[in-house]
Amino acid sequence: MPRPAWGRFMTRQLFVMVVSAIVLALSAPTPASAQISDEALGQKAISVVRAYSQLGIFDDVTVSVADRAILLSGEVTTGLKREELGARIAKIDGARSVTNNIQVLPTSTTDANLRVRLAQAIYTHPAFWGYAAMACPPIHIIVANGYVRLTGVVNNEVERTLAYALAQISGVQSVKNELRVDLR
């Protein structure tokens, strides 16, 4: 039985309306995704650095972000760590650029021995046993050509001063105490 003329007209109109709606929806500009804030980008970068399992107490890496440009700085014991961290940070969505200013500490048997002796002097002291048991101990020992820098975080000024005193071992040229006190 043939369809009435008005039925074919309505079917055609419905088809045209559906196609027009689809074309209009596809051609409408999509809203740009919101840019990530520097703070959120910094937190992502810090998470990537913390998740990098090759970093230890003899490395110190800091992250700063300005206008979605990430700056990595600090020192690591091998060039591979520097390159891998830079590559991992570069993969973060929302970063405009990444500048890798991480320095590679000089390779030296003397410095390597000093690092071990300093770690033993600090982390075997009863005041720091709790830190030594942590997966990522908070006191970092940076040694370059016999010069020592203590970085990281301790709970109070007494621990800060004690770590500095314990780092005064034979073979050390000087110790710079950059430990911060976290009063949480």
N, C-alpha and C positions, 0 to 999 in steps of 0.2 A: 504494500500500500504506500503510495507516494506521500512524502511529508508535505504539510502545508507550507506555503511560501514564507509565512512569518516564522516558522520553526527553523528553516534553513537560515534565515536572516539572523535570528537570535543566536544560533550556533556559531555563525561566522563572526558576529559581534563579540561573543564571549571569547572566541579564539583570538581575535585581534586584541582584546583587552588583556588577556593573559600574556601574550607575546610582548605587548607594549610594556606591561609591568615588569617582565623579566629583563627586557632591554634597558629599561630605566634603572632598575636595581643594579644591573651590572655596570652601567656607565656612570653611576653616581660616584663621586670621589669618596674614598674611604678615609675616615679620620686617621691622621698620623698618630702612631703610637707615642705615648708620652715619653719624653726623654728621661732617662734615669738620673736621679740626683747624684751629685758628687759624693754625698754621704753613703748612699746605697751602693754606688759603684766602688767606693773605698771598702765597704764591708765585704763585697764580693771578692775583691782583690785580696784582702786580708785572709778571707776563708781559703782562697786558693793557695796562698803562701803557707798557711797553717797546715793544710792538707798535704803539702809536699813532704813526703816521709824522709827525704834525704837530708833535710835541714836538721842540725843538731845544736848542741851548746857551744860549738866553736864557730857558728855562723850567726849573723845578725842581719836581717833584712827588714827594711821599713818601706811603707807604702804611703804615698800622698797623692791626692787627686785635686786638680783645679780645672774647672771648665771641661770635665769629662776626659782630661788628659792624665794618664796614670804615670807616676814617677816612682821607679824602684831604686832604692839606694841601700847601702850597707856593704857588708863583706861576707864572702863565702870562701870555703877552703878549696874548691875546685871550679874550673871553668864550666864543667858540665852542669853543675848546679845553677850557675848564672844563666846559661843558655836555656835550660829546661824551664826555669822559673819565668824567664822572659817570654818564652813560647806559650806557656800556660796562661799567663796574664793576657797576652795578646788575643786569646780566644774568648775573652769575656765580652758578652754582648753589651753594647752601649758605650764602649770606650772609643773616644775619638782618636787617641794615639797612646802609645806606650813608649816611655823612655827608660831604658835599662842602664842605670848608672851603678849597678852592683859591681864592686871591685873584687877581684880574685886575690886572696892573700898569697904572699910569696910561698913557694914550696921550699921548706927547710926542715931538715931533721931536728935541728935545735929547737925551732918553734913548735914542731909536733911534740917533742918531748916536754917542752914547757907547758903546752896545753894539757897534756895528761897529768902532769904534776900539779898544775893549778886546779884542775877539776878534782883531783884527789884531796888536795888541801882544803878546798871549799866544801865539797859535797860529802866528805867523810866526817866533817865536824857535826856534833850532835844537833846544833842549832839548824842545820840544813838537811837533816835526814829526811824530813817530810818532802822537801823539794826534790831530793835525789830519787825518791820513790815515784815521782810523777813521770808520765809518759813524755812530756816536754818540759824539763826543768826550766824555771824562769830566769836563772842567772846565766848569761852568755859570756863566754871568755874569748875575746878576740886578741890574737897574738900576731904581731907582724914585726919581724926582726928584733925580737926580744922586748918590744913595747906592748904593754897589755892594756886593754880597755874592757871594763866590766859593764855590760849593758843588761837591760831587762828590768824586772820588777821584784821587789821584796816587800814584806809586810810592814816593816817599820824601820826607823832610823838606826836602831841598834844592829839589825841584820845588815843594813847597808854598810855601816862602819866595820862590822866584823868581817864581811866578805872582803872588803878593801884590805884589812889587816892580814887576813889569811893569804891574800894574793902576793904578799911581800916575801917571795921565796928567792933563793939564790938563782942567778941567771936572768932575772927579770931586770930590764933597764929602768922601767918606770911603770906605774900603774895609774890609769885614769879611771876614776870611779864615776860612771854615768848611770848607775843603778837608780831607778825611780822607786819611790815609796808609794804603794797602792793602799789607801786607807779604807778599802771596801769593807 
